[in-house]
Amino acid sequence: MALRALVSTAVIATVRTALRSVLQWKPLAPAPRAGEADPRPGDVPARVGAAALMALTERVPALAAPCRMHPSVYAIEAAVIDWARRTGLEADPGVGFHRIAGRALAEFDAAAAALFAQWLTWLFHLDDEMDEGPARLEIFQGLLEGRAAHPLEAAFADLWRVTSARMSDHWRARFAANLRRHLDACRAQAANRAAGRVPTLRQYPALRRATVGPYVFDLVEPCLRVEAPAWLQGCEAWRELVDACNDVTAWCNDVASRAKERGDGHNLVVVAAAELGLAEPEAVAWVLDRIAERCQDMTRAARRLPLDELGPRAARDVSKVACAYLAAPRAHIDWLVESTRYARP
């Protein structure tokens, strides 16, 4: 028994060391590109869209180094294209969801990254349907009822079959609750649009966490073939890690998509400009400050994870998921800068 306790303590210490190395690595900020002046941290107005996000990589140590790309990125791309054709969706190579998955899950196997990229492809098609398509909210009802008449329903059913196979009933219930949370948020967003309302700064963060598709964060576990303990979902440090990661990725997306989504009040840049009386460049700078703060919150939350309360295997599993969350913001920024999704207004 004493030997087993000693081994468990050693394993958890190793896991903590690995997680700490992710949190404490502070590489030098990237040098400016040829012909580009070295930007100051507050020098945001000259940059627009996704390019404005690069200021964060010069301000936030956790975002300083680009993510490593998965060595099998082209195989991941092929898997996404093949799956999209089979399910009736499109996989635009210029948008490149395989590249964000390849960066966020660069340390894991290609199958994990491919499954996550397929889910991202589905999610962004769903997002476009909510904004522009004829089916709109009816799609959610089809998902919840298991229909497969619409390509989004058929693609969801295909992904769900593969993803949920090895997960517990508790995880499935958590995913379903977050899917309903997404539906409720889309309904609230539709009501705001119909009434011409812009959310307040107090209302917006919770609404945005739901409209981004909160189940995306649940999907990291089956993609990595692990499952975090059920009790961890109620742990304050874990909830803060997930919420902060959600906020950072969602608000970065708001900055990048602002030009494309003009006229829509569901964007943190728009909300800040309206409530604080800021011009758009100033509102972008304000949002970047908030993103930098949430990055710090995410790092602090990761340091407070109760790994000592977990067994060695569970500690390793939780650490894997946490590391994927910590990699997600920089992976997302790099994707936003290179993707064609927000290249045009």
C-alpha positions in Angstrom: 0.0 0.0 0.0 2.8 2.4 0.9 4.6 1.6 -2.4 1.4 2.2 -4.4 0.9 5.6 -2.7 4.5 6.5 -3.4 4.0 5.6 -7.1 0.8 7.6 -7.3 2.5 10.6 -5.8 5.3 10.3 -8.2 3.0 10.1 -11.2 0.9 13.1 -10.2 4.1 15.1 -9.6 5.2 14.2 -13.1 1.8 15.3 -14.5 2.0 18.6 -12.5 5.5 19.2 -13.9 4.3 18.6 -17.4 1.4 21.0 -17.0 3.6 23.6 -15.2 6.0 23.5 -18.2 3.1 24.5 -20.5 2.1 27.3 -18.2 5.5 28.7 -17.5 7.1 28.6 -20.9 7.8 32.2 -21.9 9.6 32.3 -25.3 10.7 35.5 -26.8 8.0 37.4 -28.8 8.3 36.8 -32.5 10.4 39.3 -34.4 8.5 41.7 -36.7 8.2 40.6 -40.3 10.4 42.3 -42.9 9.3 45.9 -43.6 7.0 46.0 -40.6 7.7 48.3 -37.7 8.0 46.7 -34.3 4.5 47.3 -32.8 3.8 48.7 -29.4 1.4 46.8 -27.1 -1.3 49.4 -27.5 -0.7 50.1 -31.2 -4.0 48.4 -32.3 -5.9 51.0 -34.4 -3.6 50.4 -37.4 -4.5 46.7 -37.5 -7.9 45.4 -38.6 -9.7 42.1 -38.3 -7.7 39.1 -37.4 -4.4 41.0 -37.9 -5.3 43.0 -34.7 -5.1 39.8 -32.7 -1.3 39.5 -33.4 -0.8 42.2 -30.8 -1.9 39.7 -28.2 1.1 37.4 -29.1 3.4 40.3 -28.2 1.6 41.0 -24.9 0.6 37.7 -23.4 3.4 35.2 -22.6 1.1 32.2 -23.0 0.4 33.3 -26.6 3.9 34.3 -27.6 4.9 31.1 -29.4 3.1 29.7 -32.4 1.6 26.2 -31.9 3.4 23.3 -33.6 1.5 22.0 -36.5 0.5 18.3 -36.5 3.0 16.3 -38.6 0.0 14.5 -40.3 -1.9 17.7 -41.1 -2.4 16.7 -44.8 -3.8 13.4 -43.8 -6.1 15.2 -41.3 -7.3 17.5 -44.2 -8.0 14.5 -46.4 -10.0 12.8 -43.7 -12.1 16.0 -43.2 -12.7 16.5 -47.0 -13.7 12.8 -47.4 -16.1 13.0 -44.4 -17.6 16.3 -45.5 -18.4 14.9 -49.0 -19.9 11.8 -47.6 -22.2 13.7 -45.3 -23.2 16.4 -47.8 -21.3 19.3 -46.3 -18.5 21.4 -47.9 -14.9 21.5 -46.7 -13.3 24.6 -48.2 -9.5 24.1 -48.1 -9.0 27.8 -47.7 -11.0 27.9 -44.5 -8.9 25.1 -43.1 -10.5 23.7 -40.0 -8.0 20.9 -40.2 -5.3 23.4 -39.4 -6.8 24.7 -36.2 -7.3 21.1 -35.0 -3.8 20.2 -36.2 -2.4 23.0 -34.0 -4.6 22.5 -30.9 -4.0 18.8 -30.9 -0.5 18.7 -32.3 0.7 16.5 -29.5 -1.9 13.8 -30.0 -2.6 11.3 -32.8 -4.0 12.2 -36.2 -7.3 10.4 -35.5 -8.0 12.8 -32.6 -7.2 15.9 -34.6 -9.3 14.6 -37.6 -12.3 14.0 -35.4 -12.1 17.4 -33.8 -11.6 19.0 -37.3 -14.8 17.3 -38.5 -16.7 18.6 -35.5 -15.4 22.1 -36.2 -16.5 21.8 -39.8 -19.9 20.8 -38.7 -20.1 23.6 -36.1 -19.2 26.4 -38.4 -21.7 25.1 -41.0 -24.3 25.2 -38.2 -23.2 28.7 -37.3 -23.7 29.9 -40.9 -27.1 28.2 -41.0 -28.1 30.1 -37.8 -27.0 33.4 -39.4 -28.0 32.9 -43.0 -29.8 29.6 -43.7 -33.5 28.9 -44.2 -33.8 26.2 -41.6 -32.4 28.1 -38.7 -33.5 27.0 -35.3 -35.5 24.0 -36.7 -32.1 22.3 -37.2 -31.6 22.0 -33.4 -34.9 20.2 -33.0 -33.8 17.7 -35.7 -30.5 17.1 -33.9 -32.3 16.5 -30.6 -34.8 14.1 -32.2 -32.2 12.2 -34.2 -33.5 13.2 -37.6 -31.2 13.0 -40.7 -33.1 14.9 -43.4 -30.9 18.0 -43.5 -27.1 17.5 -44.2 -26.3 19.1 -40.8 -28.5 16.5 -39.1 -27.0 13.6 -41.1 -23.5 14.9 -40.4 -24.3 15.3 -36.7 -25.7 11.7 -36.5 -22.5 10.4 -38.1 -20.2 12.3 -35.7 -22.3 11.4 -32.7 -22.2 7.7 -33.5 -18.4 7.8 -33.6 -17.8 10.2 -30.7 -20.2 9.0 -28.1 -19.5 5.2 -28.4 -16.9 5.1 -25.7 -18.3 7.8 -23.4 -20.4 7.5 -20.3 -24.0 8.3 -19.9 -22.9 11.3 -17.7 -20.8 12.7 -20.6 -23.7 12.2 -23.1 -26.0 14.0 -20.7 -23.5 16.9 -20.3 -23.2 17.2 -24.1 -27.0 17.2 -24.6 -27.4 19.9 -21.9 -24.8 22.1 -23.7 -26.5 21.5 -27.0 -29.8 22.7 -25.5 -27.9 25.6 -24.0 -26.7 26.5 -27.5 -30.3 26.3 -28.8 -31.6 28.6 -26.0 -28.8 31.1 -26.7 -29.5 31.1 -30.5 -33.2 31.8 -29.7 -32.2 34.7 -27.5 -29.9 36.0 -30.2 -32.7 35.7 -32.8 -35.0 37.6 -30.5 -32.4 40.4 -30.0 -31.9 40.7 -33.8 -35.7 40.8 -34.5 -36.0 43.6 -31.9 -32.9 45.4 -32.9 -31.3 45.0 -29.5 -27.7 45.0 -28.7 -26.8 43.0 -25.5 -25.1 44.8 -22.6 -21.6 44.2 -21.5 -23.1 42.5 -18.5 -25.2 40.2 -20.6 -22.9 39.4 -23.4 -20.2 37.1 -22.0 -22.7 34.4 -20.8 -24.7 34.7 -24.0 -21.5 34.4 -26.2 -20.3 31.4 -24.2 -23.5 29.6 -25.2 -23.7 30.7 -28.8 -20.1 29.6 -29.5 -21.2 26.0 -29.0 -20.2 25.1 -25.4 -20.2 21.4 -26.2 -17.0 22.0 -28.3 -15.2 21.9 -25.0 -16.8 18.6 -24.1 -15.6 17.1 -27.4 -11.9 17.4 -26.4 -12.4 14.3 -24.1 -13.7 11.8 -26.7 -11.2 13.1 -29.3 -8.4 12.3 -26.9 -10.2 9.0 -25.8 -10.3 10.1 -22.1 -13.1 11.3 -19.8 -12.7 13.7 -16.9 -14.4 12.6 -13.7 -17.9 13.8 -13.3 -17.3 15.7 -10.1 -14.6 17.8 -11.8 -17.3 19.6 -13.8 -18.5 21.3 -10.6 -14.9 22.2 -9.5 -14.5 26.0 -9.6 -11.0 25.9 -11.1 -12.1 23.6 -13.9 -15.2 25.7 -14.7 -13.0 28.8 -14.8 -10.5 27.1 -17.1 -13.3 26.1 -19.5 -15.1 29.5 -19.3 -11.9 31.5 -19.8 -10.8 29.4 -22.8 -14.3 29.8 -24.2 -14.2 33.6 -23.7 -10.7 34.0 -25.2 -11.5 32.0 -28.4 -15.0 33.6 -28.8 -13.8 37.1 -28.3 -10.9 36.6 -30.7 -13.4 35.4 -33.2 -15.4 38.6 -32.6 -12.4 40.7 -33.4 -11.7 38.7 -36.6 -15.3 38.5 -37.8 -16.3 42.1 -37.1 -15.9 43.3 -40.8 -17.8 40.3 -42.1 -20.7 40.6 -39.7 -21.4 44.4 -39.9 -25.0 45.1 -38.8 -25.0 42.4 -36.1 -24.9 43.5 -32.5 -23.7 40.2 -31.2 -20.1 41.0 -31.2 -18.0 42.2 -28.2 -16.5 45.0 -30.3 -19.9 46.3 -31.2 -21.2 45.9 -27.6 -18.2 47.8 -26.2 -18.5 50.5 -28.7 -22.2 51.0 -28.1 -22.0 50.9 -24.3 -18.7 52.8 -23.7 -19.1 55.3 -26.5 -15.9 54.2 -28.3 -14.8 54.4 -31.9 -14.2 51.0 -33.5 -10.4 51.1 -33.2 -10.7 52.0 -29.5 -13.3 49.2 -29.0 -11.0 46.7 -30.6 -8.2 47.8 -28.2 -10.6 47.5 -25.3 -11.6 43.9 -26.3 -7.9 43.0 -26.7 -7.3 44.1 -23.1 -10.2 41.9 -21.9 -8.8 38.9 -23.9 -5.4 39.4 -22.3 -7.0 39.4 -18.8 -9.0 36.2 -19.6 -5.7 34.5 -20.7 -4.3 35.3 -17.3 -7.5 33.9 -15.7 -7.1 30.7 -17.7 -3.5 30.2 -16.6 -4.4 30.8 -13.0 -7.3 28.3 -13.2 -5.0 25.6 -14.7 -2.6 26.0 -11.8 -5.4 25.4 -9.3 -6.7 22.2 -10.8 -7.1 19.6 -8.0 -4.8 17.0 -9.5 -3.8 15.7 -6.0 -7.4 14.6 -5.5 -7.3 12.3 -8.6 -5.7 9.0 -9.1 -2.7 8.7 -11.4 -4.6 7.8 -14.5 -7.3 10.4 -14.0 -4.7 13.0 -13.3 -3.0 12.2 -16.7 -6.3 12.4 -18.5 -7.3 15.7 -16.9 -3.9 17.1 -17.7 -4.2 16.1 -21.4 -7.5 17.9 -21.7 -6.2 21.0 -19.8 -3.2 21.2 -22.1 -5.5 21.1 -25.1 -7.5 24.0 -23.7 -4.3 25.9 -23.0 -3.1 25.4 -26.6 -6.5 26.4 -28.1 -6.3 30.2 -28.0 -3.0 30.5 -29.9 -4.1 27.8 -32.3 -7.2 29.7 -32.9 -5.4 33.0 -33.5 -3.0 31.5 -36.0 -6.0 30.0 -37.8 -8.0 33.2 -37.8 -5.0 35.1 -39.4 -4.4 32.5 -42.1 -8.0 31.3 -42.9 -10.1 32.8 -45.7 -13.2 32.6 -43.6 -13.0 36.2 -42.4 -10.8 37.5 -45.2 -13.6 39.4 -46.9 -16.3 41.7 -45.4 
